[in-house]
Amino acid sequence: MDFNPQPPSIMHIDLNSCFATIEQQANPFLRGKPIVVAAFDSPKGCILAASVEAKRQGIKTGMRVIEGRKINSKLIVLTPDPWKYRCVHLAIKKVVSDYTDDFLPKSIDEFVLNLKERPCLRGRSIYDVGREIKQRIKTEVGEYLTVSMGISTNKYLAKVASNIKKPDGLEEINKNNFLSVYSKLKLTDLMGIKKANAKRLNSMGIYSVSDFYNAPLWRLKASFHSITSLYWYERLRGYEVDSFIPKRGSYGNSVAIGKSVVSFDEISPILCNLVEKMARRLRVAGYKACGVYLALFYKNGSFWHKGKSFESPISSSKDFFKRATTLLKETSCKLAVRNIAVSAFNLIKTNSLQLEIFEDVEKKDNLTNAVDEINEKWGDFVIRPAVILKSKQNILDRIAFGGVKELEELTFS
């Protein structure tokens, strides 16, 4: 099978150093300086994003603040401002929507566009459209913001192309240059090929991306022992194997707590905050759930977790909170909590109501939808449960970088 001969029509947009660059856009005095956005500004705070200037000094995402300051003692450390980042995401989304309605926000800082047979391509190349979008982001969203773009015939290679030249790149992988691009990449430069998979491929004589592409299908099958081998075979040849939408197993949310909390009264407001976010995302996606899972991770390294299934699907935050607090009451541990995670599983995609004898389900759903609309228009938690107000200092707003951060699907009896 040869490389896909079709003209590239998939574009991947990646906002460079997302949180840090947005902070520099908002505050001109931070521009050109090494800054990081960290979960906490204390020495053990985890760095979530490093500016381009900080990255050039070797400061990376995942480091602790103390490690970053060993590299540069004058490193500027900021804590997250999620509302600011969401506003930029929505502004970029507005620009993108002018070119196609077939796009997917992969995370707060990434978009994938399908521009096949779109009016914006009439009379010009997708490369020209990419340059126009880059300029519009600078003009309409922020002059200090840069995006790296990748163009190819499938989503995967468009993402690979976006990583070739950072920051502010615009690269294409097509039938004419793919061998040249592959020759410059290591196996571990490919998303999904980490050390374990690289060793698998090495065992079959595959040491480079060029080897990976040229390997016959039987050799890939001997490496992966699954249908994954066929996916890689087609993916590296520019064919789309990632276009399907996988069945969603769960929706979840978690938080790292800045100070020690131990008692039920301290934990429940934080749990309520997590449940509100989780349930709202669940409803936006059009799901209800028949299961709730709760996990507590303690500062001494131990953890407690439990999930429970139920027959009638629910979607309201209040119902989820009731079930989550029931689980919380089952833990008798008095240790300081470091992280809390909650998720809804056994999802049901439904647009209909399951009526109950003792409860007006339609009235409850209408009230829930009304609260969602108000919060969508005026900002998250404009209307919130009173219990959240009891412990506001412990609740930090966080933004995840997309579906890959979701809690994995769990099955409970």
VOFI-812304 format. One line per field, with one value per residue (C-alpha): residue in three letters; x, y, z; chain. Coordinates in steps of 0.1 Angstrom, whole numbers, plus 5000, padded with zeros to 4 digits. Last residue first. Layout:
BEGIN
residuo: (Ala, ...)
u: (X, ...)
v: (Y, ...)
w: (Z, ...)
cadena: (A, ...)
***
This chain:
BEGIN
residuo: (Ser, Phe, Thr, Leu, Glu, Glu, Leu, Glu, Lys, Val, Gly, Gly, Phe, Ala, Ile, Arg, Asp, Leu, Ile, Asn, Gln, Lys, Ser, Lys, Leu, Ile, Val, Ala, Pro, Arg, Ile, Val, Phe, Asp, Gly, Trp, Lys, Glu, Asn, Ile, Glu, Asp, Val, Ala, Asn, Thr, Leu, Asn, Asp, Lys, Lys, Glu, Val, Asp, Glu, Phe, Ile, Glu, Leu, Gln, Leu, Ser, Asn, Thr, Lys, Ile, Leu, Asn, Phe, Ala, Ser, Val, Ala, Ile, Asn, Arg, Val, Ala, Leu, Lys, Cys, Ser, Thr, Glu, Lys, Leu, Leu, Thr, Thr, Ala, Arg, Lys, Phe, Phe, Asp, Lys, Ser, Ser, Ser, Ile, Pro, Ser, Glu, Phe, Ser, Lys, Gly, Lys, His, Trp, Phe, Ser, Gly, Asn, Lys, Tyr, Phe, Leu, Ala, Leu, Tyr, Val, Gly, Cys, Ala, Lys, Tyr, Gly, Ala, Val, Arg, Leu, Arg, Arg, Ala, Met, Lys, Glu, Val, Leu, Asn, Cys, Leu, Ile, Pro, Ser, Ile, Glu, Asp, Phe, Ser, Val, Val, Ser, Lys, Gly, Ile, Ala, Val, Ser, Asn, Gly, Tyr, Ser, Gly, Arg, Lys, Pro, Ile, Phe, Ser, Asp, Val, Glu, Tyr, Gly, Arg, Leu, Arg, Glu, Tyr, Trp, Tyr, Leu, Ser, Thr, Ile, Ser, His, Phe, Ser, Ala, Lys, Leu, Arg, Trp, Leu, Pro, Ala, Asn, Tyr, Phe, Asp, Ser, Val, Ser, Tyr, Ile, Gly, Met, Ser, Asn, Leu, Arg, Lys, Ala, Asn, Ala, Lys, Lys, Ile, Gly, Met, Leu, Asp, Thr, Leu, Lys, Leu, Lys, Ser, Tyr, Val, Ser, Leu, Phe, Asn, Asn, Lys, Asn, Ile, Glu, Glu, Leu, Gly, Asp, Pro, Lys, Lys, Ile, Asn, Ser, Ala, Val, Lys, Ala, Leu, Tyr, Lys, Asn, Thr, Ser, Ile, Gly, Met, Ser, Val, Thr, Leu, Tyr, Glu, Gly, Val, Glu, Thr, Lys, Ile, Arg, Gln, Lys, Ile, Glu, Arg, Gly, Val, Asp, Tyr, Ile, Ser, Arg, Gly, Arg, Leu, Cys, Pro, Arg, Glu, Lys, Leu, Asn, Leu, Val, Phe, Glu, Asp, Ile, Ser, Lys, Pro, Leu, Phe, Asp, Asp, Thr, Tyr, Asp, Ser, Val, Val, Lys, Lys, Ile, Ala, Leu, His, Val, Cys, Arg, Tyr, Lys, Trp, Pro, Asp, Pro, Thr, Leu, Val, Ile, Leu, Lys, Ser, Asn, Ile, Lys, Arg, Gly, Glu, Ile, Val, Arg, Met, Gly, Thr, Lys, Ile, Gly, Gln, Arg, Lys, Ala, Glu, Val, Ser, Ala, Ala, Leu, Ile, Cys, Gly, Lys, Pro, Ser, Asp, Phe, Ala, Ala, Val, Val, Ile, Pro, Lys, Gly, Arg, Leu, Phe, Pro, Asn, Ala, Gln, Gln, Glu, Ile, Thr, Ala, Phe, Cys, Ser, Asn, Leu, Asp, Ile, His, Met, Ile, Ser, Pro, Pro, Gln, Pro, Asn, Phe, Asp, Met)
u: (4796, 4819, 4836, 4860, 4866, 4897, 4896, 4899, 4933, 4934, 4901, 4916, 4943, 4926, 4916, 4916, 4895, 4908, 4886, 4902, 4896, 4859, 4851, 4816, 4807, 4806, 4778, 4756, 4752, 4761, 4746, 4772, 4792, 4808, 4801, 4772, 4759, 4769, 4760, 4725, 4720, 4732, 4708, 4679, 4689, 4689, 4655, 4640, 4655, 4640, 4605, 4607, 4616, 4587, 4594, 4574, 4563, 4593, 4594, 4624, 4629, 4641, 4671, 4694, 4730, 4735, 4767, 4777, 4802, 4803, 4836, 4850, 4886, 4901, 4938, 4961, 4938, 4951, 4944, 4913, 4901, 4865, 4855, 4818, 4806, 4824, 4803, 4771, 4786, 4791, 4755, 4740, 4764, 4754, 4717, 4723, 4744, 4715, 4722, 4707, 4701, 4678, 4693, 4722, 4760, 4785, 4822, 4848, 4882, 4908, 4944, 4978, 5008, 5011, 4994, 4962, 4945, 4907, 4887, 4849, 4830, 4794, 4772, 4740, 4748, 4731, 4746, 4739, 4774, 4764, 4748, 4780, 4800, 4776, 4778, 4816, 4818, 4791, 4806, 4840, 4826, 4805, 4836, 4854, 4824, 4823, 4860, 4862, 4829, 4839, 4871, 4907, 4918, 4955, 4962, 4965, 4943, 4949, 4917, 4898, 4871, 4853, 4832, 4831, 4833, 4827, 4823, 4850, 4843, 4856, 4881, 4913, 4919, 4924, 4949, 4982, 5005, 5017, 4981, 4975, 5003, 4998, 4961, 4970, 4995, 4969, 4947, 4968, 5001, 5020, 5054, 5046, 5017, 5041, 5063, 5034, 5024, 5056, 5081, 5087, 5069, 5084, 5119, 5114, 5102, 5134, 5147, 5125, 5144, 5116, 5128, 5132, 5095, 5087, 5113, 5098, 5064, 5078, 5098, 5069, 5052, 5017, 5026, 5055, 5088, 5096, 5103, 5129, 5121, 5143, 5139, 5101, 5100, 5120, 5098, 5066, 5077, 5058, 5028, 5021, 5032, 5028, 5044, 5033, 5054, 5049, 5069, 5078, 5087, 5080, 5053, 5024, 5035, 5030, 4995, 4986, 5001, 4976, 4945, 4948, 4958, 4982, 4986, 5003, 5001, 5020, 5002, 5015, 5000, 5017, 4993, 4962, 4928, 4917, 4950, 4973, 4946, 4937, 4974, 4976, 4943, 4955, 4987, 4967, 4944, 4975, 4987, 4952, 4958, 4938, 4911, 4883, 4898, 4876, 4845, 4852, 4858, 4879, 4888, 4886, 4899, 4916, 4919, 4943, 4949, 4920, 4918, 4910, 4886, 4871, 4863, 4837, 4819, 4845, 4864, 4846, 4844, 4882, 4880, 4853, 4872, 4902, 4881, 4865, 4900, 4912, 4882, 4888, 4924, 4914, 4887, 4913, 4937, 4964, 4992, 5022, 5059, 5085, 5119, 5146, 5166, 5168, 5178, 5175, 5143, 5128, 5136, 5120, 5089, 5085, 5090, 5060, 5062, 5098, 5125, 5155, 5165, 5148, 5117, 5116, 5118, 5090, 5069, 5064, 5031, 5017, 5047, 5040, 5041, 5067, 5085, 5051, 5036, 5008, 4995, 5022, 5022, 5058, 5077, 5110, 5108, 5102, 5068, 5059, 5056, 5030, 5005, 4975, 4995, 5022, 4996, 4982, 5017, 5021, 4988, 4993, 5030, 5022, 4986, 4983, 4963, 4960, 4947, 4933, 4928, 4960, 4955, 4947, 4976, 4976, 5010, 5014, 5000)
v: (4949, 4976, 4982, 5011, 5033, 5054, 5088, 5115, 5131, 5118, 5136, 5171, 5193, 5196, 5230, 5237, 5259, 5256, 5247, 5248, 5285, 5281, 5258, 5266, 5283, 5249, 5237, 5265, 5248, 5270, 5296, 5319, 5287, 5290, 5322, 5344, 5328, 5292, 5295, 5307, 5280, 5253, 5265, 5264, 5228, 5216, 5232, 5216, 5182, 5184, 5193, 5164, 5140, 5149, 5123, 5096, 5074, 5080, 5088, 5078, 5109, 5108, 5122, 5094, 5083, 5061, 5059, 5031, 5055, 5088, 5099, 5114, 5121, 5136, 5143, 5149, 5139, 5140, 5107, 5100, 5069, 5059, 5057, 5048, 5084, 5093, 5067, 5082, 5116, 5105, 5093, 5125, 5145, 5127, 5133, 5171, 5174, 5162, 5135, 5103, 5068, 5045, 5011, 5019, 5011, 5019, 5027, 5026, 5040, 5045, 5055, 5053, 5075, 5093, 5123, 5104, 5097, 5096, 5079, 5081, 5062, 5068, 5046, 5046, 5076, 5101, 5115, 5143, 5156, 5188, 5167, 5149, 5181, 5195, 5165, 5165, 5202, 5200, 5168, 5183, 5213, 5191, 5170, 5201, 5211, 5175, 5172, 5197, 5186, 5149, 5155, 5154, 5183, 5193, 5222, 5228, 5199, 5182, 5179, 5153, 5152, 5124, 5113, 5076, 5049, 5069, 5048, 5058, 5085, 5072, 5092, 5076, 5052, 5078, 5069, 5087, 5058, 5059, 5055, 5025, 5003, 5017, 5007, 4973, 4966, 4978, 4949, 4928, 4910, 4943, 4933, 4901, 4920, 4947, 4921, 4906, 4941, 4946, 4972, 5002, 5027, 5015, 5013, 5050, 5058, 5043, 5011, 4983, 4950, 4930, 4933, 4970, 4973, 4958, 4979, 5011, 5000, 4998, 5030, 5052, 5050, 5064, 5098, 5095, 5112, 5079, 5062, 5089, 5114, 5129, 5101, 5102, 5138, 5129, 5099, 5119, 5146, 5140, 5120, 5146, 5158, 5196, 5221, 5255, 5264, 5291, 5274, 5248, 5231, 5194, 5191, 5203, 5178, 5149, 5162, 5164, 5128, 5116, 5134, 5121, 5135, 5161, 5196, 5206, 5240, 5255, 5284, 5317, 5342, 5376, 5395, 5382, 5369, 5389, 5400, 5372, 5345, 5361, 5358, 5321, 5315, 5331, 5311, 5279, 5289, 5294, 5259, 5245, 5258, 5284, 5287, 5272, 5260, 5282, 5267, 5234, 5203, 5187, 5212, 5188, 5208, 5195, 5220, 5221, 5243, 5236, 5200, 5181, 5208, 5190, 5205, 5200, 5233, 5247, 5279, 5306, 5280, 5283, 5320, 5314, 5284, 5307, 5331, 5303, 5289, 5324, 5329, 5294, 5304, 5336, 5317, 5291, 5316, 5291, 5301, 5321, 5315, 5339, 5323, 5345, 5316, 5300, 5263, 5257, 5277, 5252, 5223, 5241, 5248, 5210, 5197, 5183, 5208, 5217, 5242, 5236, 5272, 5273, 5260, 5291, 5315, 5296, 5299, 5269, 5252, 5230, 5232, 5211, 5229, 5214, 5248, 5266, 5285, 5259, 5242, 5259, 5284, 5292, 5323, 5329, 5365, 5378, 5390, 5392, 5430, 5427, 5411, 5395, 5381, 5369, 5351, 5336, 5325, 5307, 5289, 5276, 5271, 5271, 5269, 5237, 5237, 5204, 5207, 5178, 5183, 5170, 5163, 5126, 5102, 5083, 5067, 5034, 5000)
w: (5407, 5395, 5362, 5357, 5326, 5329, 5345, 5319, 5312, 5277, 5271, 5272, 5287, 5321, 5335, 5372, 5395, 5431, 5460, 5495, 5501, 5492, 5521, 5532, 5499, 5481, 5505, 5492, 5459, 5429, 5407, 5392, 5394, 5359, 5341, 5331, 5300, 5306, 5343, 5334, 5308, 5332, 5359, 5335, 5324, 5360, 5366, 5335, 5344, 5379, 5365, 5340, 5368, 5390, 5417, 5435, 5406, 5383, 5346, 5325, 5303, 5267, 5250, 5260, 5257, 5288, 5307, 5330, 5347, 5365, 5380, 5412, 5421, 5453, 5458, 5489, 5518, 5553, 5571, 5592, 5574, 5582, 5546, 5541, 5545, 5512, 5493, 5505, 5497, 5461, 5458, 5471, 5450, 5418, 5426, 5432, 5401, 5380, 5353, 5367, 5352, 5373, 5382, 5404, 5403, 5431, 5431, 5458, 5464, 5492, 5489, 5505, 5497, 5531, 5517, 5510, 5477, 5479, 5451, 5443, 5416, 5406, 5384, 5363, 5342, 5320, 5288, 5263, 5260, 5277, 5305, 5312, 5312, 5337, 5359, 5361, 5369, 5396, 5410, 5414, 5433, 5455, 5463, 5475, 5497, 5510, 5520, 5549, 5565, 5561, 5580, 5568, 5547, 5544, 5522, 5484, 5473, 5440, 5421, 5401, 5375, 5357, 5328, 5320, 5293, 5262, 5231, 5207, 5180, 5147, 5127, 5140, 5112, 5085, 5058, 5056, 5050, 5086, 5098, 5075, 5089, 5124, 5124, 5110, 5138, 5164, 5153, 5178, 5183, 5185, 5172, 5152, 5137, 5126, 5110, 5091, 5079, 5061, 5076, 5053, 5075, 5107, 5092, 5082, 5117, 5130, 5148, 5134, 5135, 5150, 5186, 5180, 5174, 5207, 5224, 5208, 5222, 5257, 5254, 5241, 5207, 5212, 5198, 5174, 5184, 5203, 5170, 5161, 5133, 5106, 5081, 5085, 5072, 5041, 5035, 5039, 5014, 4981, 4994, 5021, 5055, 5060, 5083, 5097, 5128, 5154, 5182, 5174, 5141, 5137, 5163, 5141, 5115, 5139, 5148, 5110, 5108, 5133, 5120, 5084, 5050, 5063, 5077, 5110, 5127, 5155, 5171, 5184, 5208, 5214, 5190, 5208, 5197, 5167, 5150, 5162, 5157, 5123, 5112, 5121, 5104, 5072, 5072, 5076, 5047, 5025, 5034, 5026, 4991, 4972, 4945, 4966, 4999, 5021, 5004, 5021, 5000, 5027, 5054, 5084, 5113, 5145, 5174, 5203, 5234, 5257, 5244, 5212, 5200, 5170, 5137, 5109, 5110, 5088, 5080, 5101, 5129, 5134, 5143, 5168, 5183, 5187, 5208, 5228, 5237, 5246, 5269, 5285, 5293, 5311, 5331, 5341, 5358, 5370, 5395, 5384, 5388, 5374, 5372, 5388, 5403, 5368, 5366, 5403, 5401, 5377, 5401, 5430, 5410, 5403, 5368, 5349, 5321, 5313, 5322, 5300, 5294, 5260, 5277, 5300, 5270, 5252, 5284, 5306, 5314, 5341, 5365, 5396, 5429, 5453, 5459, 5465, 5436, 5432, 5401, 5382, 5353, 5343, 5333, 5315, 5302, 5267, 5276, 5313, 5314, 5285, 5309, 5292, 5263, 5286, 5307, 5275, 5266, 5299, 5298, 5262, 5256, 5219, 5208, 5187, 5155, 5135, 5099, 5078, 5041, 5025, 4988, 4982, 4972, 5005, 5008, 4989, 5000)
cadena: (A, A, A, A, A, A, A, A, A, A, A, A, A, A, A, A, A, A, A, A, A, A, A, A, A, A, A, A, A, A, A, A, A, A, A, A, A, A, A, A, A, A, A, A, A, A, A, A, A, A, A, A, A, A, A, A, A, A, A, A, A, A, A, A, A, A, A, A, A, A, A, A, A, A, A, A, A, A, A, A, A, A, A, A, A, A, A, A, A, A, A, A, A, A, A, A, A, A, A, A, A, A, A, A, A, A, A, A, A, A, A, A, A, A, A, A, A, A, A, A, A, A, A, A, A, A, A, A, A, A, A, A, A, A, A, A, A, A, A, A, A, A, A, A, A, A, A, A, A, A, A, A, A, A, A, A, A, A, A, A, A, A, A, A, A, A, A, A, A, A, A, A, A, A, A, A, A, A, A, A, A, A, A, A, A, A, A, A, A, A, A, A, A, A, A, A, A, A, A, A, A, A, A, A, A, A, A, A, A, A, A, A, A, A, A, A, A, A, A, A, A, A, A, A, A, A, A, A, A, A, A, A, A, A, A, A, A, A, A, A, A, A, A, A, A, A, A, A, A, A, A, A, A, A, A, A, A, A, A, A, A, A, A, A, A, A, A, A, A, A, A, A, A, A, A, A, A, A, A, A, A, A, A, A, A, A, A, A, A, A, A, A, A, A, A, A, A, A, A, A, A, A, A, A, A, A, A, A, A, A, A, A, A, A, A, A, A, A, A, A, A, A, A, A, A, A, A, A, A, A, A, A, A, A, A, A, A, A, A, A, A, A, A, A, A, A, A, A, A, A, A, A, A, A, A, A, A, A, A, A, A, A, A, A, A, A, A, A, A, A, A, A, A, A, A, A, A, A, A, A, A, A, A, A, A, A, A, A, A, A, A, A, A, A, A, A, A, A, A, A, A, A, A, A, A, A, A, A, A, A, A, A, A)
***
